[in-house]
């Protein structure tokens, strides 16, 4: 069964460089209703995004989206995939004598393979930022396709002077929440380069010849505990004040001694959601959380919408 990954993004509407109030921009427009209308449009019109030397991406809404104006939310399921992918559907049906029959259906370029993508949008009143939760596949994402077609839809509606922009919301705020309320499961200290001679392993001379490779020190536990959490939070705070540049190392203090590492990674768990944060290479931090352990599946192996909705609401940044 596939993992269920939910990613959180911030959405803004800009007119040139000016951020708009999302619940009231333009001529009394509400972005909550604009997004719902976009979902309704996609339900009735299969959108396509032709790409040079790549498969055309296809997008529609799998079912009517639900909008709750009082709660300021809209949610539903998109249907997204690639047009023209050639693939085979194979059905091995055992016969009475035990022999298996391969009934293979060949699918040609006129078909497209799609998957369901849960979405949830919360648009607070009188604010300049909404937050969007999207279900992600492990192999590829949905966000770029959605943003492309949402901008295209707004242009069709005569709103070309406005541009929807997205950003990752999950990193700093979610790190603080997960560290304070969750479990610190794993700490990895990584240093690149292995000495050519094992006798030089503890030699601190930077001129010692090294091979390509990495040395990793890993600390794992059900929960590393409060002192480890305080240390990690302090390290994150220090890294924000002095951001890493290029190949700059992370300097940490352990037991009163300063040591340099090329990367420090931390794996956290909060209510079954797990995420790994990186101190130096923050670009490696994926915008998603694994919520599989909090999801029930129907008899067809699909995650239940009610569970997805509950997890999405729980991901609202503090």
HELIX and SHEET records of a PDB file:
HELIX    1   1 UNK A   31  UNK A   44  1                                  14    
HELIX    2   2 UNK A  143  UNK A  156  1                                  14    
HELIX    3   3 UNK A  171  UNK A  181  1                                  11    
HELIX    4   4 UNK A  198  UNK A  200  5                                   3    
HELIX    5   5 UNK A  226  UNK A  241  1                                  16    
HELIX    6   6 UNK A  282  UNK A  284  5                                   3    
HELIX    7   7 UNK A  292  UNK A  294  5                                   3    
HELIX    8   8 UNK A  305  UNK A  314  1                                  10    
SHEET    1   A 7 UNK A  18  UNK A  19  0                                        
SHEET    2   A 7 UNK A   5  UNK A  15 -1                                        
SHEET    3   A 7 UNK A 130  UNK A 136 -1                                        
SHEET    4   A 7 UNK A 112  UNK A 122 -1                                        
SHEET    5   A 7 UNK A  73  UNK A  83 -1                                        
SHEET    6   A 7 UNK A  54  UNK A  61 -1                                        
SHEET    7   A 7 UNK A  47  UNK A  51 -1                                        
SHEET    1   B 3 UNK A  18  UNK A  19  0                                        
SHEET    2   B 3 UNK A   5  UNK A  15 -1                                        
SHEET    3   B 3 UNK A 162  UNK A 168 -1                                        
SHEET    1   C 3 UNK A  18  UNK A  19  0                                        
SHEET    2   C 3 UNK A   5  UNK A  15 -1                                        
SHEET    3   C 3 UNK A 288  UNK A 290 -1                                        
SHEET    1   D 6 UNK A  18  UNK A  19  0                                        
SHEET    2   D 6 UNK A   5  UNK A  15 -1                                        
SHEET    3   D 6 UNK A 130  UNK A 136 -1                                        
SHEET    4   D 6 UNK A 112  UNK A 122 -1                                        
SHEET    5   D 6 UNK A  73  UNK A  83 -1                                        
SHEET    6   D 6 UNK A  66  UNK A  68 -1                                        
SHEET    1   E 2 UNK A  87  UNK A  94  0                                        
SHEET    2   E 2 UNK A 100  UNK A 107 -1                                        
SHEET    1   F 4 UNK A 210  UNK A 220  0                                        
SHEET    2   F 4 UNK A 183  UNK A 195 -1                                        
SHEET    3   F 4 UNK A 263  UNK A 270 -1                                        
SHEET    4   F 4 UNK A 273  UNK A 278 -1                                        
SHEET    1   G 2 UNK A 250  UNK A 254  0                                        
SHEET    2   G 2 UNK A 257  UNK A 261 -1                                        
END                                                                             
